């Protein structure tokens, strides 16, 4: 699935390298993708 970049402007991404415990406000009502590479 390919989405145009402006469509993803309000989406949030949380990855393995991002430290969610130290960053406040990571989760919101915006669509959120959690990326967990194998």
Phi and psi in degrees as a GROMACS rama.xvg file:
@    title "Ramachandran Plot"
@    xaxis  label "Phi"
@    yaxis  label "Psi"
@TYPE xy
-117.814  125.126  UNK-2
-115.287  141.284  UNK-3
-62.5861  145.719  UNK-4
-55.38  -43.5951  UNK-5
-59.0018  -27.6762  UNK-6
-64.8127  -30.0055  UNK-7
-91.0905  3.92185  UNK-8
-58.1339  -39.1102  UNK-9
-95.7374  6.7987  UNK-10
-85.7303  147.477  UNK-11
-111.25  148.985  UNK-12
-125.298  131.769  UNK-13
-119.904  122.591  UNK-14
-115.962  174.052  UNK-15
-59.878  -34.0304  UNK-16
-81.1855  -19.3752  UNK-17
-78.6347  136.489  UNK-18
-97.4517  88.9165  UNK-19
-62.911  -25.5554  UNK-20
-70.3143  -30.1358  UNK-21
-90.902  -20.3836  UNK-22
-100.955  116.693  UNK-23
-82.4173  148.522  UNK-24
77.5395  22.6583  UNK-25
-67.1714  -38.2727  UNK-26
-96.4919  137.616  UNK-27
-150.086  -168.54  UNK-28
-80.6766  -7.63896  UNK-29
-68.5636  149.719  UNK-30
-57.4338  132.478  UNK-31
-124.635  128.652  UNK-32
-104.741  129.253  UNK-33
-105.919  115.169  UNK-34
-100.322  118.857  UNK-35
-128.234  92.1845  UNK-36
-66.7675  147.153  UNK-37
